Amino acid sequence: MLNKLAASELVLNEDGSVYHLNLLPEDIADKVILVGDPDRVPKVSQYFDKVEVKKNKREFYTHTGTLRGERISVMSTGIGTENIDIVMNELDALVNIDLKEKEFKKEHKSLQLFRMGTCGSVNPDVQVDNMLVTQNVVGLDGLMHFYQDYEFENDFSKNFMEKFPYAKIKPMLYFADWSEELGELYKDAKYHGNTATFPGFYAPQGRQLRLKALDDKFLETLNELGVTNFEMETSAIYALSKLLGHKAITVNNVIANRRRGEFSADHHASEKNLITWVLDRIIK
């Protein structure tokens, strides 16, 4: 039939699972925790009542089980918005596309997505080893310009675009914000802020080894424009959630303050605190 998705568009494995995540629809819960590092997946799932599904392919590891009697998944995304593009589209396909018929389902399912990660701060007043929830996000990676019909504007984005001084980067920018509903779960976080999502770890984040970054004052400029912290995934999670009809929230533990040159004295303890703090609130 003409309305079926072509095999080249919806790529599946031999067992019918989605290509990169290696998952079948029954393998995933409606609440999904997204972490970057595959090693963090078992660190999260060890707190589950039980784990029923363990699957992986490449950097994408998934554990699904129950937490306080409710079904939940934790999945690693790897680093960067290009990986988030894969994760978000394949997660959506699992719940909103009939994989056997390769047709869109008539009834839409909305997932609840919780990014659990670490970040650096560009605000000198933000203390390390504390929770920071992303309310607004600016993406500097350009991903959403490849999608039709994505538009988002609010006070943060208008102010940022008006004052952003880097002409070469400006055309790549896009914006999004959190799910207020999920934000209510984490209203007791020490910080709520505006996040910048970068397309790299070195020059985009102001680091200089043998190559010079665009501007030594880049992070300081972002802070002046209202940015609190930075990482490498949230803009794509928030923006694609808006297009696909899902709800998303990012909770990061601040492990570095770049303006003060500080790094967490024990980032392993900080990571454990992040995991338990998020899980305590995700399911009551």
Helices and strands as residue ranges (DSSP letters): G 25-27, E 31-35, H 40-45, E 50-57, E 60-67, E 70-76, H 81-96, E 97-98, E 103-104, E 112-121, E 131-139, G 143-146, H 155-163, G 170-172, E 174-177, H 180-183, G 184-186, E 191-197, G 203-205, H 218-224, E 229-231, H 234-244, E 247-257, E 262-263, H 267-282
